């Protein structure tokens, strides 16, 4: 049943006739305060209408929003009774899709039989949409179909095996529709859901427990910052300052810090020591002296001098201005190298670094290739 609207305020609870009578009473000597208390009309409202009538102007006692009304009181009562009547017959619409290729169900056969046949079409099939409309009084509107207009042809190819066509969908639905949408089934469907007759106790509190997880006050919802601020580990770029890099102690200190950072990139301590010594001016250490049989990383320049590639090479002869080397070729995985027949002279300035003694891979698949027990990724070898 529709609910009855309960009035929550006393605004405009008096009629137009009551307002006219009170204004006339104040003209005859009754005070505005006494008239307001007796006839239950706000004192400010009564005072406003009394002041208008004293000036001799024509007073409109009708409500200010009366021009917004669409229906008269009689029409509103008639509309209300009509809505109550039609509310007893609620309609529900739903659609479903029917395809011309059905998925076969389970097949029952005798025990021990290995070949059980089931037939279905290998094509995708055509989808036909069916809409059904039912009313709470047990009435059912005849179904209507939505056919694919583009593929709805006048003639279908004839096959040896009879297949289901879209022309057959309407006939099949027409046979099953009256048995499914009986008045008894329709009325029970509306009744079980509490729609008609209306029953607000059809679903209990247990049916809405799933939604209680999100149905919480805002003060109980955890905020994104519930886990606290992010902790900083202190590792970051050291803050510096604007400097003029000239021949000064500051420049020397920056160069020394750069050499230390480069040396930390190497995993092998001996190689790190060699790289650190190669960047410094102290080249009198015997560990960095390049002799015949040492392995180095040599930079080979291209057409432009500023471009070049790094290669693994073995020193054949150490000269005053450079070394005579034989190059190695890189294989997959990129940590394996094999010697080539290519030899060349490499200047001292093009010696990138000295490498430790390599190890030999004795596995058959690598054929005696060499590898180094350090990380060579940063050199971009070829």
Protein Blocks (a to p, Z undefined) as FASTA:
>chain_A
ZZddddfbfghkacfklmmmmmmmmmnopafklmmmmnopafklmmmmmmmmmnopacdf
bdfklmmpmbdfklmmmmmmmmmmmmmmccddddddddfbdcdddddddehiabdcdddd
fbebjaddddddddfkopacdddddddfklmcfbdcddfbdcddfklmmmmmmmmmmmmm
gfklmmmmmmmnomaccdfklpcfklmmmmmmmmccfklpccfklnopaddehiacdddd
dddddddfklmmmmmmmmmmmmmmpmblklmmmmmmmmmmblkbfklpccehiacddddd
dfblkbccddddddfbdcfkbccdddddddddfkbccddfbdcdddfklmmbacdddddd
fbfklnopacdfbdfklnopZZ
